[in-house]
Amino acid sequence: MQQMRKTSVEKNLTQGNVVKQLILFALPFMLSNLIQTLYNVADMLIVGKYAGTAGISGVNIGGQVTFILTNIIIGLTTGGTVIIGQYLGSGDRKGMKETISTLLTFLLISGITFTIIMLILSDEVLRLLQTPKESYQQARDYLDVTLLGTIFIFGYNAFAAILRGLGDSKRPLIFVTIACVTNIFLDILFVGPLGMAARGAAIATVISQAVSMILCIIYLKRSDFEFDFKLTSFKFYKERFKMIMQVGIPISIQNVIVNFSFLVLTSIANGMGVAASAAVGVVGKYNGFAILPAIAVSSSVSAMVAQNMGAGEVERAKKTFYTGFTLAFSVTFVVFIFTQMFPEKILSIFDDDPEMIAAGVEYIRTFSFDYIIVPATFCLNGLITGAGHTLISSICGILSSIGFRIPIAILFGLTLQKGLWGLGLAAPVASLASGLILFGYYVSGKWKRSRVVKHEEKDYESTGALNSI
């Protein structure tokens, strides 16, 4: 094993009390996700105040398209977190440095490419989503502007993933907090006094995303970081890229298909009218808050498991999963009860339109059952992902989306004409199906074999490029 040289941005997650470490890692992660979720919610609240229901619908539809792009990158960067974490746990600094360089180089090129392609296709995408006529221009304005900020979305998520792979979840929280305050201030300015509606909200979002990325770069440059951001440092290592793709692409595919399935739900709701479209958008924003604890704990489980699997601490990885599930469920169960008791009050925070509220209550009644299922599903996924078995995670996500979420939405929402009640039922059914598949894989014990460190060892031994890990 190579000699460890701990830098100022690293934290060892393979030692100490598991419960304490997971909570200390997960809380900043949860707050970061909470604040990031405020980006689109701030857009929706402020646009709703000044541009009405059509503005809310436009921001929701345009935001969902960019959210899919974001999740493609989150998949790849999550793969980066796992690989970097396992290399850090095993002491392979060369592998870690080359992985960081390859990841950043690839995402820079991808960000530019995605921006150009999506700007060309934005009109077609909005038409495929059956965007209501009343909100089409707002959706188009919001989408086109946010697409111009794709490089900032890619950049921030890459740097945040690297920091978390190194065991640091606090710095991303600080940076995204500053960015969110900037976003809200600019939202009020652009949408209110300047009357720019959805376009103004999009401009505010892009600027704030740029702020968060730049802050990450400044911090990393001032730290003893493995990457110095010089042009000559953007290097591409074929074997590292292969590993990033092997671990990251399954997560990206899963994210895209899962979010595509929710776009299908949005498309079905769009066909029910602007009130239904706005209701699904509002519930979607609330849902972003409701499942934040499960998402944050799951991602924290993944980061901790990665380092522990790299260090060969399988039992500690298992204990991390148990702790994560208990923590996530204790929070989301309370959220479920609250949602069932006060749906009208929750929805009225976003918009006071009686038709939207009535439609939203119908939708959230069944959708919210997802909150008592996702802690187990997400934390199982975090364990298996942290071990590098992302193909299994991807298969579960795809099967639950294509095999359950979309068919249930079509069957109950359209065929049986249960409306938004039937549409909402699709989410918990899909989560349950995914959880059962993941639990079967967990019981099999196959996840205990690391797919990153051991796999790299075989590849490099065959080429003579690496003697030991």
C-alpha positions in Angstrom: 0.0 0.0 0.0 1.3 3.4 -0.8 2.2 5.9 1.9 -0.7 8.1 3.0 -0.1 11.8 2.8 -3.3 13.4 4.2 -4.1 16.8 2.8 -6.1 19.6 4.5 -9.3 18.7 2.6 -9.3 15.0 3.6 -11.1 13.2 6.5 -10.6 9.5 7.4 -14.1 7.9 7.6 -12.7 4.4 8.4 -12.1 5.1 12.1 -14.1 6.3 15.0 -17.7 6.0 16.1 -19.9 5.1 13.1 -23.1 6.8 14.4 -21.3 10.0 15.3 -19.4 10.1 12.0 -22.5 9.4 9.9 -24.5 12.1 11.6 -21.7 14.6 11.4 -21.2 13.8 7.7 -24.9 13.6 6.8 -26.1 16.8 8.5 -24.0 19.2 6.3 -24.9 17.0 3.3 -28.6 17.3 4.1 -28.4 21.0 4.7 -26.5 21.4 1.4 -29.3 19.5 -0.5 -31.9 21.5 1.4 -30.3 24.7 0.3 -29.8 23.5 -3.3 -33.5 22.6 -3.4 -34.3 26.2 -2.5 -32.9 27.3 -5.8 -35.9 26.1 -7.8 -38.4 26.6 -4.9 -37.3 30.3 -4.7 -37.8 30.5 -8.4 -41.3 29.0 -8.2 -42.4 31.1 -5.2 -41.2 34.4 -6.6 -42.4 33.6 -10.1 -45.7 32.5 -8.8 -46.2 35.7 -6.9 -45.4 37.9 -9.9 -46.3 35.7 -12.9 -49.1 33.4 -11.6 -49.9 29.8 -12.3 -48.5 29.9 -15.8 -45.2 31.0 -14.5 -45.1 28.2 -11.9 -45.9 25.6 -14.6 -43.2 27.1 -16.8 -40.5 27.0 -14.1 -41.5 23.5 -13.2 -41.3 22.1 -16.8 -38.1 23.9 -17.7 -36.6 23.0 -14.4 -37.3 19.3 -14.8 -35.5 19.2 -18.1 -32.3 20.7 -16.7 -32.8 18.5 -13.6 -32.3 15.5 -15.9 -29.0 16.9 -17.2 -27.9 17.6 -13.6 -28.7 14.0 -12.7 -26.6 12.6 -15.5 -23.7 14.5 -14.0 -24.6 13.6 -10.5 -24.4 9.9 -11.6 -20.9 10.3 -12.9 -19.7 12.4 -10.0 -21.2 9.9 -7.6 -19.1 7.3 -9.3 -16.2 9.7 -8.8 -17.0 10.0 -5.1 -17.0 6.2 -4.7 -13.7 5.7 -6.6 -11.9 8.5 -4.9 -13.2 7.3 -1.5 -12.0 3.7 -2.1 -8.6 4.9 -3.4 -8.3 7.1 -0.3 -9.3 4.2 2.0 -6.8 1.9 0.4 -4.0 4.5 0.3 -3.6 4.6 -3.5 -2.9 8.4 -4.0 -1.8 8.0 -7.5 -5.1 6.4 -8.5 -7.0 9.1 -6.6 -5.1 12.0 -8.3 -5.5 10.5 -11.8 -9.2 9.9 -11.2 -9.7 13.5 -10.2 -7.9 14.8 -13.2 -9.8 12.5 -15.6 -13.1 13.3 -14.1 -12.7 17.1 -14.3 -11.3 16.9 -17.9 -14.2 14.8 -19.0 -16.9 17.0 -17.3 -15.5 20.2 -18.9 -15.8 18.7 -22.4 -19.2 17.2 -21.6 -20.6 20.5 -20.2 -19.9 22.4 -23.4 -21.3 19.6 -25.6 -24.5 19.2 -23.6 -25.1 22.9 -23.7 -24.9 23.1 -27.5 -27.0 20.0 -28.1 -29.8 20.9 -25.7 -30.1 24.5 -26.9 -30.8 23.1 -30.4 -33.4 20.6 -29.1 -35.1 22.7 -26.4 -38.2 23.4 -28.5 -38.7 19.7 -29.4 -38.3 18.6 -25.8 -41.0 21.1 -24.6 -43.4 19.9 -27.3 -42.8 16.2 -26.3 -43.7 17.2 -22.7 -47.1 18.5 -23.9 -46.2 21.9 -22.3 -49.5 23.8 -21.9 -49.9 26.7 -24.3 -50.3 29.2 -21.4 -46.9 28.4 -19.9 -44.9 27.5 -23.1 -43.0 30.7 -23.4 -42.2 30.8 -19.7 -40.9 27.3 -19.9 -38.8 28.1 -23.0 -37.3 31.2 -21.4 -36.4 29.3 -18.2 -35.0 26.3 -20.0 -32.8 28.2 -22.5 -31.2 30.4 -19.9 -30.5 27.6 -17.4 -29.0 25.5 -20.2 -26.4 28.3 -20.6 -25.3 27.6 -17.1 -24.8 23.8 -17.6 -21.0 24.2 -17.2 -21.5 25.6 -13.7 -23.9 22.8 -12.8 -21.4 20.3 -13.9 -18.5 22.0 -12.2 -20.1 22.5 -8.8 -21.4 18.9 -8.6 -17.9 17.6 -9.7 -16.1 19.6 -7.0 -18.7 18.8 -4.3 -18.4 15.1 -5.1 -14.6 15.1 -4.9 -14.8 16.9 -1.5 -17.3 14.3 -0.2 -15.2 11.5 -1.6 -12.3 12.9 0.5 -14.6 13.0 3.6 -15.5 16.7 3.6 -19.2 17.5 3.5 -18.9 20.9 5.3 -17.3 23.0 2.6 -20.0 22.2 -0.1 -22.6 23.4 2.5 -20.8 26.7 3.0 -20.5 27.4 -0.7 -24.0 26.4 -1.7 -25.4 28.6 1.2 -23.7 31.7 -0.2 -24.9 30.8 -3.7 -28.5 30.3 -2.5 -28.6 33.7 -0.7 -27.3 35.2 -4.0 -30.0 33.4 -5.9 -32.9 34.6 -3.7 -31.7 38.2 -3.8 -31.3 38.2 -7.6 -34.7 36.4 -8.0 -36.5 39.2 -6.2 -34.6 41.8 -8.2 -35.0 40.2 -11.7 -38.6 38.8 -11.4 -40.0 41.6 -9.2 -38.9 45.2 -10.0 -37.4 44.3 -13.4 -40.4 42.1 -14.4 -38.4 39.4 -16.2 -40.6 36.5 -15.0 -39.2 33.0 -15.6 -36.3 34.3 -17.6 -35.2 36.4 -14.7 -35.4 33.5 -12.3 -33.3 31.4 -14.6 -30.6 34.2 -14.9 -30.5 34.4 -11.1 -30.1 30.6 -10.8 -27.2 30.5 -13.4 -25.3 33.3 -11.6 -25.7 31.7 -8.2 -24.5 28.3 -9.6 -21.4 30.1 -11.0 -20.8 31.6 -7.6 -20.8 28.1 -5.9 -18.4 26.6 -8.5 -16.0 29.5 -8.3 -16.0 29.3 -4.5 -15.1 25.6 -4.7 -12.2 26.3 -7.0 -10.8 29.1 -4.8 -11.0 26.9 -1.7 -9.3 23.9 -3.4 -6.6 26.1 -4.9 -5.7 27.4 -1.4 -5.6 23.9 0.0 -3.1 21.2 -0.5 -5.3 19.6 -3.2 -4.2 16.9 -5.6 -5.3 19.1 -8.6 -3.9 22.6 -9.2 -6.3 23.7 -12.0 -3.5 24.6 -14.4 -4.4 24.0 -18.1 -1.6 21.4 -18.2 -3.2 19.5 -15.3 -6.4 18.6 -17.3 -5.2 15.2 -18.3 -7.1 12.1 -19.4 -6.1 8.7 -18.2 -7.7 5.9 -20.1 -7.9 3.3 -17.3 -9.2 5.8 -14.8 -11.8 7.0 -17.3 -12.8 3.4 -17.9 -13.4 2.9 -14.1 -15.3 6.2 -13.9 -17.6 5.0 -16.7 -18.0 1.5 -15.2 -19.1 2.9 -11.8 -20.7 6.2 -12.9 -22.6 5.4 -16.1 -25.0 2.9 -14.4 -25.9 5.6 -11.9 -26.4 8.2 -14.7 -28.6 5.8 -16.7 -30.6 5.1 -13.5 -31.0 8.8 -12.7 -32.0 9.6 -16.3 -34.6 6.9 -16.5 -36.0 7.6 -13.0 -36.3 11.3 -13.8 -37.7 10.4 -17.2 -40.4 8.4 -15.5 -41.3 11.5 -13.4 -41.3 13.5 -16.7 -43.9 11.0 -17.9 -46.0 11.8 -14.8 -45.6 15.5 -15.6 -46.6 15.0 -19.2 -49.7 13.1 -18.1 -50.6 15.9 -15.7 -49.9 18.5 -18.4 -52.6 16.8 -20.4 -55.0 17.3 -17.5 -54.7 21.1 -17.7 -52.7 23.9 -16.2 -54.0 23.4 -12.6 -52.9 19.8 -12.6 -49.6 20.7 -14.2 -48.9 23.3 -11.5 -50.1 20.9 -8.7 -47.6 18.3 -9.8 -44.9 20.9 -10.0 -45.7 22.2 -6.5 -45.8 18.7 -5.0 -42.6 17.9 -6.8 -40.9 20.9 -5.1 -42.3 19.9 -1.7 -41.2 16.3 -2.3 -37.6 17.6 -2.9 -37.7 18.7 0.8 -39.5 15.7 2.1 -37.0 13.1 1.0 -33.9 15.2 1.6 -33.1 13.3 4.8 -33.2 10.0 3.0 -31.1 11.3 0.1 -28.5 12.9 2.3 -28.2 9.9 4.6 -28.0 7.6 1.6 -25.3 9.6 -0.1 -23.4 9.8 3.2 -23.7 6.0 3.6 -22.2 5.7 0.1 -19.3 8.0 0.8 -18.5 6.2 4.2 -18.9 2.7 2.7 -16.6 3.6 -0.2 -13.7 4.5 2.2 -14.4 1.5 4.4 -14.6 -0.9 1.5 -11.3 0.5 0.2 -9.8 -0.2 3.6 -11.4 -3.7 3.7 -13.7 -2.8 6.7 -16.8 -4.7 5.5 -18.5 -5.0 8.9 -18.1 -1.3 9.5 -19.7 -0.7 6.1 -22.6 -2.8 7.1 -23.0 -1.0 10.4 -23.0 2.3 8.4 -26.0 1.0 6.5 -28.0 0.1 9.6 -27.3 3.4 11.2 -28.3 5.3 8.1 -31.6 3.5 7.7 -32.6 4.2 11.3 -31.6 7.8 11.0 -33.5 8.4 7.7 -36.6 6.6 8.7 -37.0 8.4 12.0 -37.2 11.7 10.1 -39.2 10.8 7.0 -41.9 9.0 9.0 -42.6 12.3 10.8 -42.7 14.0 7.4 -45.2 11.5 6.1 -47.5 12.1 9.1 -47.2 15.8 8.7 -48.0 15.6 5.0 -51.1 13.5 5.5 -52.4 15.9 8.2 -51.8 19.2 6.6 -51.8 18.9 2.7 -53.8 22.1 2.0 -51.5 24.2 4.2 -48.4 22.8 2.5 -49.7 23.5 -1.0 -51.0 27.0 -0.1 -47.4 28.1 0.7 -46.7 27.9 -3.0 -49.9 29.2 -4.5 -53.4 30.1 -3.3 -55.2 29.0 -6.4 -58.1 26.8 -5.2 -58.0 24.6 -8.3 -54.3 23.9 -7.9 -54.7 23.2 -4.2 -57.6 20.7 -4.8 -55.6 18.9 -7.5 -52.4 18.9 -5.3 -54.2 17.4 -2.3 -55.5 14.5 -4.5 -51.9 13.9 -5.8 -50.0 14.2 -2.5 -52.3 11.9 -0.6 -50.9 8.8 -2.4 -47.5 10.2 -3.4 -46.5 10.8 0.2 -46.5 7.1 1.0 -43.2 7.1 -0.7 -41.7 8.8 2.3 -42.0 5.7 4.5 -40.4 3.4 1.9 -37.4 5.5 0.5 -35.3 5.3 3.7 -34.7 1.5 3.2 -34.5 1.7 -0.6 -32.1 4.7 -0.6 -29.8 3.4 2.2 -29.6 -0.1 0.6 -28.7 1.7 -2.6 -26.0 3.8 -0.8 -24.4 0.7 0.6 -24.3 -1.2 -2.7 -23.2 1.9 -4.6 -20.4 2.6 -2.1 -19.1 -0.9 -2.7 -18.9 -0.1 -6.4 -21.8 -2.4 -7.5 -23.6 0.4 -9.4 -24.8 -1.9 -12.1 -27.2 -3.5 -9.6 -28.4 0.0 -8.5 -29.0 0.9 -12.1 -31.0 -2.2 -12.9 -33.2 -1.6 -9.8 -33.8 2.0 -10.8 -34.6 1.1 -14.4 -37.0 -1.8 -13.5 -38.8 0.2 -10.9 -39.3 3.1 -13.3 -40.1 1.3 -16.5 -41.7 -1.8 -14.9 -43.7 0.0 -12.2 -43.8 3.8 -12.1 -44.8 4.5 -15.7 -47.2 1.6 -16.0 -48.9 2.4 -12.7 -49.2 6.1 -13.7 -50.8 5.2 -17.0 -53.0 2.5 -15.6 -54.4 4.4 -12.7 -54.0 8.0 -13.9 -55.4 7.5 -17.4 -56.9 4.0 -18.2 -58.8 3.7 -14.9 -59.3 7.5 -14.8 -58.2 7.9 -11.2 -56.6 11.2 -12.1 -53.9 12.7 -9.9 -54.7 10.1 -7.1 -53.6 7.3 -9.5 -50.7 9.3 -10.7 -49.4 9.7 -7.1 -49.6 6.0 -6.4 -46.9 5.3 -9.0 -44.1 6.7 -6.8 -44.4 4.5 -3.7 -45.0 1.3 -5.8 -41.8 1.9 -7.7 -39.8 2.6 -4.6 -41.1 -0.6 -3.0 -40.2 -2.7 -6.0 -36.7 -1.3 -6.1 -36.2 -1.8 -2.4 -37.1 -5.5 -2.6 -34.6 -6.1 -5.4 -31.8 -4.3 -3.5 -32.7 -6.2 -0.3 -32.3 -9.5 -2.2 -28.9 -8.5 -3.4 -27.9 -7.4 0.1 -28.9 -10.8 1.6 -26.9 -12.5 -1.1 -23.7 -10.9 0.3 -22.3 -10.2 -3.2 -21.9 -6.5 -2.4 -19.1 -7.4 0.1 -16.6 -7.7 -2.8 -15.3 -4.3 -3.7 -15.6 -3.5 -7.4 -13.1 -0.6 -7.5 -9.9 -1.4 -5.7 -9.8 -5.1 -6.5 -10.9 -4.6 -10.1 -8.2 -2.0 -10.6 -5.6 -4.4 -9.1 -6.5 -7.0 -11.8 -6.4 -4.5 -14.6 -3.0 -3.1 -13.6 -1.4 -6.3 -12.8 -2.2 -7.5 -16.3 -0.5 -4.5 -17.8 2.3 -4.2 -15.3 1.3 -0.6 -14.6 0.7 -1.2 -10.9 2.4 -3.5 -8.5 0.1 -3.2 -5.5 -2.9 -1.3 -4.1 
